[in-house]
Amino acid sequence: MTTLKEWRERQGWSTQRVAEELGLDPRAGAGTIWRWETGRSRPDADVVEKIEGLTGGAVNAVGMHKSRLEFLRSRPGLAERPCSNDAAAASCPAKSSVTFSQAAAR
């Protein structure tokens, strides 16, 4: 499984180039890509689809999810936080009836 950063570096591309290819806002694009690569944030599903297309499938939703989990696990307390509001319910394992593995298999 290839991460976005690994793919980008193999291509010799900057974070700004990836942002431009994905059609992101030029002012915030490079920082957004960096946050996705480090797992500090995650792209919306429609952007993950664009990333898959841009990378020819080398980077996919599972890889993006893995980056996010690694970031959360590296910071004690973040991964174990309980879901405290309805906005977080969709991503809360305790409240969600569909696991990521099930969703990825669809």
C-alpha positions in Angstrom: 0.0 0.0 0.0 1.4 3.4 -1.0 0.9 6.5 0.9 0.2 9.8 -0.8 3.6 11.1 0.3 5.5 8.1 -1.0 3.7 8.4 -4.4 4.3 12.2 -4.6 8.0 11.8 -3.8 8.4 9.0 -6.4 6.9 11.4 -9.0 9.2 14.2 -7.9 6.2 16.4 -7.2 5.7 19.1 -4.6 2.7 19.2 -2.3 1.7 22.3 -4.3 1.8 20.3 -7.6 -0.5 17.6 -6.1 -2.9 20.3 -4.8 -3.0 21.9 -8.3 -3.6 18.6 -10.0 -6.5 17.9 -7.6 -8.0 21.4 -8.2 -7.5 22.6 -4.6 -7.4 26.3 -3.6 -3.9 27.5 -4.5 -3.6 29.5 -1.3 -4.1 26.5 1.0 -3.4 23.6 -1.2 0.1 22.6 -0.3 -0.7 22.8 3.4 -3.8 20.7 2.9 -1.8 18.0 1.1 0.8 18.0 3.9 -2.0 17.6 6.5 -3.4 14.6 4.6 0.1 13.1 4.2 0.8 13.4 7.9 -2.7 12.2 9.0 -3.5 15.5 10.7 -6.7 15.7 8.6 -8.3 13.6 6.0 -9.8 14.4 2.6 -13.5 14.1 1.8 -14.6 11.0 0.0 -14.9 12.8 -3.4 -11.3 14.0 -3.0 -10.1 10.5 -2.2 -11.7 9.4 -5.4 -9.7 12.2 -7.2 -6.5 11.0 -5.5 -7.1 7.5 -6.6 -7.5 8.7 -10.2 -4.5 10.9 -10.1 -2.3 8.1 -8.7 -3.7 5.4 -10.9 -5.1 3.6 -7.9 -1.7 3.5 -6.1 -3.1 5.6 -3.3 -6.6 4.7 -2.1 -9.0 5.2 0.8 -7.4 2.5 2.8 -4.0 4.1 2.5 -5.4 7.5 3.5 -7.2 6.0 6.5 -4.0 4.3 7.5 -2.1 7.6 7.6 -4.9 9.1 9.7 -4.8 6.2 12.2 -1.1 6.3 12.5 -1.3 10.0 13.4 -4.0 9.4 16.0 -2.2 6.5 17.5 1.0 8.6 17.9 -0.8 11.0 20.1 -2.1 9.4 23.4 -5.7 10.2 24.1 -6.7 11.3 20.6 -7.6 7.8 19.3 -9.5 6.9 22.4 -11.6 10.1 22.7 -15.3 9.3 23.0 -17.6 10.7 20.4 -19.3 13.6 22.1 -21.7 15.0 19.6 -23.9 14.1 16.7 -21.5 15.5 14.1 -18.9 12.9 15.1 -21.4 10.0 15.2 -20.7 8.9 11.6 -17.0 8.5 12.4 -17.4 7.1 15.9 -16.7 3.4 16.0 -19.0 3.0 19.0 -21.9 4.6 17.2 -21.3 3.4 13.7 -22.8 0.1 12.5 -20.4 -0.1 9.5 -16.7 -0.6 10.1 -14.1 0.9 7.8 -13.2 -2.6 6.5 -16.9 -3.2 5.5 -17.1 0.2 3.9 -13.9 -0.3 1.9 -15.2 -3.7 0.7 -18.3 -2.1 -0.9 
